[in-house]
Amino acid sequence: MRLKRQSWNSAAAKRLRSLAPSKDVATAVTIVAGRLLDGVALSPTDLPAVAAKVGVEQCNAESQLPVSAALRKIGNRYTIVYAPRLPTGRRRFSIAHEIAHLVVGNGRTSLNHSSWEVERLCDMLATEFLMPRMLFLDRAGRRPGIDTLFQLSAEFEVSLTAAALRICELTGACAFESSADSIVWGRGPVRDTMPELNTIIQSALAGQKVQERVRLYRGGGVDKIWSIEGARIGRGQRAIFVMWPSSSDGREIVSDTTEPADAHAQHEVRSKQAHAPERDSIDLPPTSTAL
C-alpha cells in the first residue's frame, strides 16, 4: 500500500534530506535510521542504545506527565520522559518518536510538535527505528496473516496496530480493527461498518480465530472477494484483521506492484548508501556521533 504522495516543505524535512543523499523523504528516513541502528541490537530494537547516539542520557518515567512522552534538555544532554503505565508498544513508539525529534529538529526542542509535517516525519523515523524495513520484510514474508501479525508485534515489541500498519505499508496487505459496534481504523476498503463483516467480527470478538473469504460491497456494487483473517486483541472487546484480495476461484492474489517497488526502494537505499560520503558526525546535539 502506497502512502499518498505529499510535498515536504518544512525545515525538518529539509534537514532530514540533508543528512542523506536523497531528495526522497521516505528514502532519507531509511538511510538516516539505518545509520543510527548500525551496531544496535534489533528485533526488538535497543532504544537506549539508539537514544545514546543522539545525546540522550536517560529515558525515565515521570508521573502526571500530560503527554505520552517529552524531550528535555539539560545543558548539552537530553532526557526523554514518558508517562508511566503505558503499554510496552506505545511506550517504545513514544520514546522512538522523541529520538526522531532530535534528528529532524537538530537538537532544538523548540521545533518539537510544531507542525503536522514534523510529527509525521517523526512517526516515520520511529517506525523505521522499531521495525527496520529490510528486517521486517524478512520476518513478515510474502503474504503475512493474523498469526504473523501477532508474532511481529511480539518480536519487535510494538503494538498490534503499529505492526499491522507496517505490514500494510510494506507488503500491500490491508487491515482494520473493530470494536463490537464500529470500525476503529482501517487501511484498505474497510473504513466503516459493513454488514458483510458482522459475522466474522462477532466471531473474533468471541475469542475465535477467523479465516474467511468475504465478498465486500461498496456503493451498491460488487467490489471483490477478500481473504480475511482476524483475532481478538487480548481479552477486550476489540479485534484486528489482516486481509488480501482473492480471485473468484479462491486463488490468493498477491500485489504484483509491491515487490518491485520494495526492490527498487531497497536498491535505491543501498545505492545511495554505497555512494554517500563518509559521515562520522553531525550537528545534532554536540555529543552525538551517530550520523
Backbone torsions as a table, in degrees:
resi	resn	phi	psi	omega
1	MET	NA	126.8	-177.5
2	ARG	-94.3	138.4	175.9
3	LEU	-75.9	149.8	178.0
4	LYS	-61.1	130.3	-179.3
5	ARG	-67.6	137.6	179.2
6	GLN	-138.7	159.4	175.2
7	SER	-86.7	139.3	-179.3
8	TRP	-112.4	105.9	-172.0
9	ASN	-116.0	-2.9	-175.5
10	SER	-75.4	162.4	175.0
11	ALA	-61.4	-33.9	179.2
12	ALA	-63.1	-43.1	179.4
13	ALA	-66.0	-40.6	178.5
14	LYS	-63.3	-40.2	178.8
15	ARG	-64.6	-44.4	-179.8
16	LEU	-59.3	-44.7	179.3
17	ARG	-65.2	-30.3	179.6
18	SER	-70.0	-22.7	-179.5
19	LEU	-83.5	-11.1	-179.0
20	ALA	-135.7	145.6	-179.7
21	PRO	-77.7	60.5	-178.7
22	SER	-151.3	138.4	174.2
23	LYS	-85.0	-13.6	-179.6
24	ASP	-86.3	123.2	-175.0
25	VAL	-64.6	-42.7	-179.0
26	ALA	-60.8	-41.6	177.9
27	THR	-67.2	-40.3	178.1
28	ALA	-61.0	-40.2	177.6
29	VAL	-58.0	-46.7	-178.8
30	THR	-63.6	-41.9	-178.2
31	ILE	-68.0	-49.1	-177.3
32	VAL	-64.9	-44.0	177.7
33	ALA	-62.7	-38.3	179.0
34	GLY	-60.6	-37.9	177.3
35	ARG	-64.4	-42.8	-179.4
36	LEU	-68.9	-28.2	-178.5
37	LEU	-85.9	-8.0	-178.7
38	ASP	-60.1	122.7	179.6
39	GLY	82.0	3.0	-178.9
40	VAL	-98.5	139.8	175.9
41	ALA	-64.8	137.2	-176.2
42	LEU	-120.4	166.6	177.6
43	SER	46.5	68.1	5.9
44	PRO	-87.3	152.7	178.4
45	THR	-66.1	134.7	175.7
46	ASP	-77.9	88.9	-174.8
47	LEU	-63.6	-39.7	176.4
48	PRO	-57.7	-34.7	178.4
49	ALA	-67.6	-40.5	176.8
50	VAL	-65.6	-45.2	-179.0
51	ALA	-59.7	-40.1	-179.1
52	ALA	-62.3	-30.4	-179.2
53	LYS	-68.4	-20.5	179.3
54	VAL	-112.2	20.6	171.9
55	GLY	89.4	15.3	177.8
56	VAL	-89.9	119.6	-178.1
57	GLU	-81.8	-39.0	-174.1
58	GLN	-143.9	152.6	169.6
59	CYS	-124.8	110.9	-172.2
60	ASN	-126.8	147.8	171.1
61	ALA	-74.3	144.0	178.4
62	GLU	-135.8	118.0	-178.2
63	SER	-65.3	148.1	177.5
64	GLN	63.1	21.0	173.8
65	LEU	-68.1	127.4	-174.2
66	PRO	-77.9	-8.5	178.8
67	VAL	-125.7	172.3	-179.1
68	SER	-64.2	-41.6	-179.6
69	ALA	-158.7	160.7	-179.5
70	ALA	-151.7	156.9	-179.4
71	LEU	-105.7	129.9	179.6
72	ARG	-121.5	138.7	178.4
73	LYS	-109.6	129.4	176.5
74	ILE	-128.4	102.4	-174.0
75	GLY	67.2	-126.1	177.3
76	ASN	-98.1	7.9	-178.4
77	ARG	-115.2	165.4	-175.7
78	TYR	-129.1	153.1	172.7
79	THR	-129.4	138.1	172.6
80	ILE	-105.4	125.6	176.8
81	VAL	-111.4	146.4	-179.1
82	TYR	-138.8	155.7	-178.5
83	ALA	-69.9	136.5	177.4
84	PRO	-68.2	162.4	176.7
85	ARG	67.7	11.9	173.2
86	LEU	-69.4	142.1	172.0
87	PRO	-58.7	151.4	-174.7
88	THR	-52.4	-47.8	-177.8
89	GLY	-61.6	-43.7	180.0
90	ARG	-68.5	-40.3	178.5
91	ARG	-60.2	-46.0	-177.9
92	ARG	-66.2	-40.3	178.8
93	PHE	-66.1	-38.8	179.8
94	SER	-63.7	-41.8	177.9
95	ILE	-65.1	-45.1	179.1
96	ALA	-61.1	-37.3	178.1
97	HIS	-63.1	-40.9	178.7
98	GLU	-69.2	-36.5	173.9
99	ILE	-58.6	-42.0	-179.9
100	ALA	-62.5	-33.9	177.4
101	HIS	-59.9	-35.3	177.2
102	LEU	-66.1	-36.6	-179.1
103	VAL	-68.5	-52.2	-175.0
104	VAL	-82.1	-18.1	-177.7
105	GLY	-98.9	3.5	179.4
106	ASN	57.9	32.5	177.0
107	GLY	79.7	3.9	-178.0
108	ARG	-98.5	109.9	-177.6
109	THR	-66.4	-16.3	179.7
110	SER	-66.3	-20.6	178.7
111	LEU	-79.5	-15.9	-174.5
112	ASN	-61.0	139.6	172.6
113	HIS	58.5	27.9	-175.6
114	SER	-86.1	-22.5	-178.2
115	SER	-157.6	161.3	176.2
116	TRP	-59.3	-39.6	-176.6
117	GLU	-64.5	-42.1	177.8
118	VAL	-61.6	-44.4	-179.8
119	GLU	-63.7	-38.7	178.2
120	ARG	-65.0	-43.1	177.3
121	LEU	-60.3	-41.7	179.8
122	CYS	-67.4	-36.3	174.7
123	ASP	-63.2	-41.0	179.4
124	MET	-63.6	-44.7	177.9
125	LEU	-65.6	-42.6	178.8
126	ALA	-59.7	-42.0	178.4
127	THR	-61.5	-42.7	-179.6
128	GLU	-69.9	-35.8	175.7
129	PHE	-60.5	-45.5	-172.6
130	LEU	-83.7	-33.2	-177.1
131	MET	-133.1	71.9	-176.8
132	PRO	-54.0	134.6	-171.7
133	ARG	-48.1	-57.1	-173.0
134	MET	-65.4	-43.3	-179.9
135	LEU	-66.6	-41.9	-179.2
136	PHE	-64.2	-44.1	178.2
137	LEU	-61.0	-39.9	178.6
138	ASP	-62.3	-42.6	-179.5
139	ARG	-73.6	-34.5	-175.7
140	ALA	-72.4	-34.9	-176.8
141	GLY	79.7	-176.0	-172.8
142	ARG	-72.6	-38.3	-174.8
143	ARG	-139.7	75.9	-176.1
144	PRO	-66.3	140.4	176.1
145	GLY	-114.0	-161.5	-173.7
146	ILE	-68.1	-37.7	178.2
147	ASP	-63.5	-42.3	178.7
148	THR	-63.4	-39.3	178.2
149	LEU	-57.9	-48.1	-179.6
150	PHE	-65.4	-37.3	178.2
151	GLN	-65.2	-42.5	179.5
152	LEU	-65.0	-40.5	177.7
153	SER	-59.7	-42.4	-179.4
154	ALA	-71.9	-43.5	-176.0
155	GLU	-65.8	-44.1	-176.6
156	PHE	-90.5	-2.0	-179.8
157	GLU	53.4	53.8	174.9
158	VAL	-125.8	165.0	178.3
159	SER	-68.3	158.9	175.6
160	LEU	-60.7	-37.2	178.7
161	THR	-62.6	-46.6	-179.9
162	ALA	-62.2	-42.7	179.3
163	ALA	-65.1	-40.3	179.8
164	ALA	-65.1	-42.3	179.2
165	LEU	-65.4	-35.9	177.6
166	ARG	-68.3	-38.8	175.0
167	ILE	-58.8	-46.6	179.5
168	CYS	-60.9	-43.4	-177.1
169	GLU	-63.6	-40.9	-170.1
170	LEU	-99.4	-22.6	-173.2
171	THR	-113.9	-14.1	-177.1
172	GLY	90.6	1.3	175.6
173	ALA	-70.8	167.2	170.6
174	CYS	-117.7	162.5	-178.5
175	ALA	-156.5	160.5	172.8
176	PHE	-158.0	160.1	176.1
177	GLU	-123.9	141.0	-175.5
178	SER	-134.5	145.5	167.0
179	SER	-97.9	-169.9	-178.0
180	ALA	-66.8	-27.0	-174.2
181	ASP	-129.2	6.0	-179.7
182	SER	-160.0	160.3	172.4
183	ILE	-84.9	122.1	-177.6
184	VAL	-75.1	-47.3	174.8
185	TRP	-158.1	161.2	178.8
186	GLY	-155.4	147.8	171.7
187	ARG	-125.1	113.4	-175.2
188	GLY	119.3	-151.6	-173.9
189	PRO	-72.6	-21.3	-175.9
190	VAL	-94.1	103.4	178.1
191	ARG	-120.6	-14.4	-177.9
192	ASP	-148.2	171.1	-178.4
193	THR	-58.0	133.0	179.2
194	MET	-130.4	126.3	-176.8
195	PRO	-56.1	-32.4	-178.4
196	GLU	-62.7	-19.9	-175.7
197	LEU	-98.1	-5.3	-173.9
198	ASN	-55.7	-44.8	-175.6
199	THR	-64.3	-47.9	-177.1
200	ILE	-71.1	-32.0	177.4
201	ILE	-65.2	-46.5	-179.9
202	GLN	-64.6	-36.5	177.6
203	SER	-64.2	-42.8	179.0
204	ALA	-65.2	-42.8	179.5
205	LEU	-65.2	-22.6	177.6
206	ALA	-82.9	-0.6	176.6
207	GLY	102.0	4.4	179.6
208	GLN	-90.5	143.6	170.1
209	LYS	-84.7	123.5	-174.0
210	VAL	-106.1	148.4	175.7
211	GLN	-150.5	101.8	-173.4
212	GLU	-137.3	156.5	169.8
213	ARG	-104.8	124.5	-173.6
214	VAL	-129.7	133.8	172.7
215	ARG	-88.8	121.2	-179.3
216	LEU	-98.6	141.6	179.3
217	TYR	-115.0	136.7	176.1
218	ARG	-136.9	137.5	176.4
219	GLY	59.8	28.0	178.2
220	GLY	84.8	-4.6	-177.9
221	GLY	-119.5	162.9	178.5
222	VAL	-73.8	129.5	177.6
223	ASP	-91.6	-83.4	176.7
224	LYS	-165.9	172.0	177.5
225	ILE	-89.9	136.1	-178.9
226	TRP	-122.7	139.8	170.1
227	SER	-90.6	117.4	-172.7
228	ILE	-121.0	129.5	174.4
229	GLU	-120.8	141.1	-179.1
230	GLY	-156.8	165.9	179.2
231	ALA	-158.9	158.0	177.6
232	ARG	-71.1	146.9	176.2
233	ILE	-91.1	110.6	-178.7
234	GLY	58.4	-136.8	178.1
235	ARG	-110.3	13.9	-177.3
236	GLY	-82.9	-165.3	-178.5
237	GLN	-110.9	45.1	171.9
238	ARG	-135.9	151.2	177.9
239	ALA	-136.6	152.5	-178.5
240	ILE	-123.8	146.8	-172.0
241	PHE	-136.6	144.0	172.1
242	VAL	-117.5	138.4	-175.5
243	MET	-139.9	146.3	178.7
244	TRP	-133.4	146.8	176.7
245	PRO	-69.1	145.0	176.6
246	SER	-126.0	154.2	175.5
247	SER	-82.7	169.3	-177.5
248	SER	-65.2	-22.9	179.5
249	ASP	-93.0	8.6	175.0
250	GLY	93.9	-5.0	179.0
251	ARG	-70.4	141.0	179.2
252	GLU	-82.2	136.9	-178.9
253	ILE	-108.6	122.8	174.8
254	VAL	-105.2	133.6	-177.3
255	SER	-51.2	129.2	179.3
256	ASP	-89.3	4.6	177.7
257	THR	-104.8	-17.6	-173.6
258	THR	-70.4	-50.4	-175.1
259	GLU	-64.7	-46.2	175.7
260	PRO	-59.2	-39.2	179.1
261	ALA	-63.2	-43.1	178.3
262	ASP	-64.8	-41.9	-179.4
263	ALA	-62.6	-41.0	178.0
264	HIS	-63.9	-43.6	179.5
265	ALA	-62.4	-42.9	179.8
266	GLN	-62.6	-42.5	179.7
267	HIS	-64.1	-42.1	-179.2
268	GLU	-62.9	-44.5	-179.9
269	VAL	-62.7	-48.1	-178.7
270	ARG	-63.4	-40.5	-179.3
271	SER	-64.0	-44.7	-178.7
272	LYS	-67.7	-35.8	177.9
273	GLN	-66.8	-39.2	-177.3
274	ALA	-66.3	-34.1	-176.9
275	HIS	-99.3	3.1	-179.2
276	ALA	-76.5	143.6	175.0
277	PRO	-66.3	151.4	177.7
278	GLU	-63.5	134.0	178.5
279	ARG	-129.5	110.9	-179.1
280	ASP	-88.7	-20.8	-178.9
281	SER	-158.7	163.9	172.5
282	ILE	-134.2	-178.3	-177.0
283	ASP	-100.4	39.7	174.9
284	LEU	-65.6	-122.9	168.5
285	PRO	-75.0	161.0	-177.6
286	PRO	-57.8	-24.9	-176.6
287	THR	-89.7	-2.8	-174.5
288	SER	-78.6	139.4	177.6
289	THR	-134.3	27.5	-170.1
290	ALA	-89.9	-36.6	-171.5
291	LEU	-107.7	NA	NA
